[in-house]
Amino acid sequence: MVRIRVKVGPKGQIVIPKVFREAYRIREGGYVIVEPRDDGLLIRGVEDPEKVIEWIRERRKKVKSLLGRLGDLSTVDLEEEFES
């Protein structure tokens, strides 16, 4: 596990090191989620909502096309197919 010590500023602010910001796509003006845990705080990057919505739309298209192909199997008797 990688650990980096950072200094806390006068208003309780910390700077997230660049290597972590890049790895977890934390950008200026973006948001993070801070969760209290028994052993400390968890800081998690939040994806851009528009990107998440676009991913859902693309995923929905893929699933819909897959369901169409699976629906075609409903007319096939697999026992007859394998007996031939």
C-alpha positions in Angstrom: 0.0 0.0 0.0 1.3 3.5 -0.9 1.2 6.1 1.8 2.0 9.8 1.4 2.0 12.2 4.4 0.3 15.6 3.6 0.1 18.7 5.8 -3.2 20.0 7.0 -3.7 23.7 6.3 -5.2 26.3 8.7 -8.7 25.7 7.5 -8.4 21.9 7.7 -7.7 21.7 4.0 -5.3 19.1 2.5 -3.8 18.9 -1.0 -4.4 15.5 -2.6 -1.1 14.6 -4.3 -1.2 14.7 -8.1 -0.5 11.0 -8.5 -3.7 10.2 -6.6 -5.7 12.9 -8.4 -4.8 11.5 -11.8 -5.3 7.9 -10.8 -8.8 8.6 -9.4 -9.8 11.3 -11.9 -10.2 14.0 -9.3 -10.2 17.3 -11.1 -10.3 21.0 -10.1 -13.9 22.0 -9.7 -15.0 18.4 -9.3 -16.3 16.7 -6.2 -15.2 14.0 -3.9 -17.2 11.9 -1.4 -15.7 11.8 2.2 -16.9 8.9 4.3 -16.1 8.4 7.9 -14.8 4.9 8.8 -13.8 3.3 12.0 -10.1 3.6 11.1 -10.1 7.0 9.4 -11.7 8.9 6.4 -12.2 7.5 2.9 -12.0 10.1 0.2 -13.5 8.9 -3.1 -13.6 10.6 -6.5 -17.0 11.2 -8.1 -17.5 10.7 -11.8 -19.0 13.5 -13.9 -22.8 12.8 -13.9 -23.0 13.3 -17.7 -20.3 10.6 -18.2 -22.2 8.2 -16.0 -25.5 8.9 -17.8 -23.8 8.3 -21.2 -22.3 5.0 -19.9 -25.8 3.9 -18.8 -27.2 4.7 -22.2 -24.5 2.8 -24.0 -24.9 -0.1 -21.6 -28.6 -0.1 -22.2 -28.1 -0.3 -26.0 -25.8 -3.3 -25.6 -28.2 -5.1 -23.2 -31.2 -4.4 -25.5 -29.4 -5.9 -28.5 -28.4 -8.9 -26.4 -32.0 -9.4 -25.2 -33.2 -9.3 -28.8 -30.9 -12.2 -29.7 -31.8 -14.1 -26.6 -35.5 -13.6 -27.4 -35.0 -15.3 -30.7 -34.0 -18.5 -28.8 -37.5 -18.7 -27.2 -38.8 -20.1 -30.5 -36.1 -22.8 -30.7 -36.5 -26.2 -29.1 -33.0 -27.0 -27.9 -33.7 -30.7 -27.5 -34.6 -31.0 -31.1 -31.6 -28.9 -32.1 -29.2 -31.3 -30.3 -30.9 -34.5 -31.5 -30.4 -33.6 -35.2 
